[in-house]
């Protein structure tokens, strides 16, 4: 599963309330999130939606670089060579700062990838070897109540390759207690790699703060919780000599990506 990158260098589940008012354990919450993740991975159809992004880069003594883009965002279920399918993200930028996009105008300060492919995997049974999880006992299990699971990475040389977050990070998810769906994801990465560096250039790192808001979206006959808004802020340098990247995106008008064909009668 792919991770999240800063391209500037960066369903279904039974209702918890049906079990009564007894608060779920951390293990039960992770199992329910895992079931929702498996359903998403196996059954979410290819789709497209409208994406609006405002991104910027601000650095000392330089003119701010800011752009607003309107795109068609796609998540496509793609057949792999080994017979499995993968969820592949792509976007087609249509407008930049209100004008039709051209090959010369699509460079943007910041772009984000990986959230739709695997953001829900951050808190799941499959990531327990990579994370420390703790359940906050906030609220109940009825309509309108939330559960909160906090997490922190536990990375080692032997497990990092299988971890969704491959940098030291912490954060939390806010979960709708009635449906056990993730409503909000927050990730803080104190030393996110912006530039790997080489023999001549030092590695550049910065602090990254990422938030994802989820909302239910009908796709065909089923309901999936999809990102409705994504925000990211990354900073590098000192307080007096700081570069800041921002990314604010909203998503709406989700539709299944379908290929339709029609057989035409030939000439008689």
Secondary structure, 3 states (H helix, E strand, C coil): CCCCEECCCCCCCCCHHHHCCCCCCHHHHHHHHHHHHHHHHHHCCCEEEEEEEEEEEECCCCCCEEEEEEEEEEEEEEECCCCCEEEEEEEEEEEECCEECCCCCCCCCCCEECHHHHHHHHCCHHHCCCEEEEEECCCCCCCCCEEEEEEEECCCCCCHHHCCCCCCCEEEEEEECCCCEEEEEEEEEEEEEEECCCCCCCCEEEEEEEEEEEEEEEECCEEEEEEEEEEEEEEEEECCEEEEEEEEEEEEEEEECCCCCCCCCCCC
